[in-house]
């Protein structure tokens, strides 16, 4: 039996080399394996999958929080600008005697 190189598989996933990762998994599963070997390999693949998905999800949450914070800043800046525009209009109207 040819063992699965999990480090290389993980590296392919992290580098976005999904075709290479797929080929590695297909080659592993195409081997003549006992039920125990196939189950063990599947568990290793699923374990790596969960690790990668959790990493992606964590990164997604961080980016989402950054975007949310930036949107709050933009909203605050917009409110300040609108208040300044309104104040400027009122001053202009007062100076014209309206």
GIHU-V471921 format. One record per residue. N is the residue number from 1. NEAR is the number of other ideal C-beta (glycine too) atoms within 8 Angstrom. D_CENTER is the distance of its C-alpha to the mean C-alpha in whole Angstrom. Layout:
n=N near=NEAR d_center=D_CENTER
n=N near=NEAR d_center=D_CENTER
This chain:
n=1 near=6 d_center=35
n=2 near=6 d_center=33
n=3 near=4 d_center=30
n=4 near=11 d_center=26
n=5 near=7 d_center=25
n=6 near=8 d_center=22
n=7 near=6 d_center=21
n=8 near=8 d_center=21
n=9 near=14 d_center=19
n=10 near=11 d_center=16
n=11 near=9 d_center=17
n=12 near=12 d_center=17
n=13 near=12 d_center=13
n=14 near=7 d_center=12
n=15 near=6 d_center=14
n=16 near=5 d_center=13
n=17 near=9 d_center=16
n=18 near=8 d_center=16
n=19 near=6 d_center=20
n=20 near=8 d_center=21
n=21 near=11 d_center=19
n=22 near=8 d_center=21
n=23 near=8 d_center=24
n=24 near=13 d_center=24
n=25 near=11 d_center=23
n=26 near=8 d_center=26
n=27 near=9 d_center=28
n=28 near=11 d_center=28
n=29 near=10 d_center=29
n=30 near=5 d_center=31
n=31 near=8 d_center=34
n=32 near=3 d_center=36
n=33 near=9 d_center=35
n=34 near=5 d_center=37
n=35 near=6 d_center=35
n=36 near=6 d_center=34
n=37 near=9 d_center=33
n=38 near=10 d_center=31
n=39 near=8 d_center=29
n=40 near=8 d_center=29
n=41 near=12 d_center=27
n=42 near=9 d_center=25
n=43 near=8 d_center=24
n=44 near=10 d_center=23
n=45 near=12 d_center=20
n=46 near=8 d_center=19
n=47 near=8 d_center=19
n=48 near=12 d_center=17
n=49 near=8 d_center=15
n=50 near=8 d_center=14
n=51 near=9 d_center=13
n=52 near=11 d_center=11
n=53 near=8 d_center=9
n=54 near=8 d_center=10
n=55 near=8 d_center=8
n=56 near=8 d_center=5
n=57 near=8 d_center=6
n=58 near=8 d_center=7
n=59 near=8 d_center=5
n=60 near=8 d_center=3
n=61 near=8 d_center=7
n=62 near=8 d_center=8
n=63 near=8 d_center=7
n=64 near=8 d_center=9
n=65 near=8 d_center=12
n=66 near=8 d_center=12
n=67 near=8 d_center=12
n=68 near=8 d_center=15
n=69 near=8 d_center=17
n=70 near=8 d_center=17
n=71 near=8 d_center=18
n=72 near=8 d_center=21
n=73 near=8 d_center=22
n=74 near=8 d_center=23
n=75 near=8 d_center=24
n=76 near=8 d_center=27
n=77 near=8 d_center=28
n=78 near=8 d_center=28
n=79 near=8 d_center=31
n=80 near=8 d_center=32
n=81 near=8 d_center=33
n=82 near=8 d_center=34
n=83 near=8 d_center=37
n=84 near=8 d_center=38
n=85 near=8 d_center=39
n=86 near=8 d_center=41
n=87 near=8 d_center=42
n=88 near=8 d_center=43
n=89 near=8 d_center=45
n=90 near=8 d_center=47
n=91 near=8 d_center=48
n=92 near=8 d_center=49
n=93 near=8 d_center=51
n=94 near=8 d_center=53
n=95 near=6 d_center=54
n=96 near=6 d_center=55
n=97 near=4 d_center=57
n=98 near=4 d_center=55
